[in-house]
Amino acid sequence: MEIVSINSRRKEQIQEEEQKKAMLEVIDFIKDSVENGSIKEFVACSIGNDGECQIHVAAMDLPGSIGLFEIGKHILISGETTFD
């Protein structure tokens, strides 16, 4: 007789680790691009575990900041993120 155990908690941990790895790869890419001068301004959006949304903007001037902020809002609004 064989016993098969489905450990969904372990699967969730693996998925979470893969998601963290993917996010850090994006951050590293942006960092490298800023350091080599290929990115001058950027916007990033994040959603915390509690559902709090944040828009992170690095821009050269006020008009650029406003434009990138609006793009960040669009990214968050058009996303299909659901919370349990």
C-alpha positions in Angstrom: 0.0 0.0 0.0 1.3 3.4 -0.9 0.4 6.6 1.0 0.3 9.8 -1.0 0.2 13.1 0.9 -0.7 16.3 -0.8 1.0 19.1 1.1 -0.7 22.2 -0.3 1.1 24.4 2.3 4.5 23.4 0.9 3.2 24.1 -2.6 2.1 27.6 -1.5 5.6 28.2 0.1 7.3 27.2 -3.2 5.0 29.5 -5.2 5.7 32.4 -2.7 9.4 31.8 -3.0 9.2 31.9 -6.8 7.2 35.1 -6.7 9.7 36.7 -4.4 12.5 35.6 -6.7 10.7 37.0 -9.8 10.1 40.4 -8.0 13.7 40.7 -6.9 14.8 40.0 -10.5 12.7 42.9 -11.7 14.1 45.2 -9.0 17.7 44.1 -9.9 17.0 44.8 -13.6 15.7 48.3 -12.8 18.7 49.0 -10.5 21.1 47.9 -13.2 19.3 50.0 -15.8 19.5 53.0 -13.6 23.1 52.5 -12.8 24.1 52.2 -16.5 22.0 55.2 -17.4 19.4 53.5 -19.6 16.5 54.5 -17.2 16.2 58.1 -16.2 12.7 58.0 -14.6 10.4 55.2 -13.6 7.2 54.3 -11.8 6.5 51.1 -9.8 3.3 50.0 -8.1 3.0 47.7 -5.2 0.2 46.0 -3.2 0.9 44.9 0.3 -0.4 41.8 2.1 -3.1 44.1 3.7 -4.2 45.4 0.3 -2.6 48.8 0.7 -1.5 50.1 -2.7 1.5 52.3 -3.2 2.8 54.1 -6.3 6.6 54.7 -6.3 7.8 57.4 -8.6 11.3 58.6 -9.4 11.2 61.5 -11.8 13.3 64.5 -12.9 10.6 67.2 -12.5 7.1 67.8 -11.3 5.3 67.3 -14.7 7.2 64.0 -15.1 6.2 63.0 -11.6 2.6 63.7 -12.2 2.6 61.8 -15.5 4.3 58.8 -14.0 2.0 58.8 -11.0 -1.0 58.8 -13.4 0.5 55.8 -15.2 0.9 54.1 -11.8 -2.8 54.7 -11.0 -3.7 53.2 -14.4 -1.6 50.1 -13.7 -3.3 49.6 -10.3 -6.8 50.3 -11.6 -6.4 48.0 -14.7 -4.9 45.1 -12.6 -7.1 42.2 -11.8 -5.7 41.5 -8.3 -8.1 39.9 -5.8 -7.7 39.6 -2.1 -8.9 36.8 0.1 
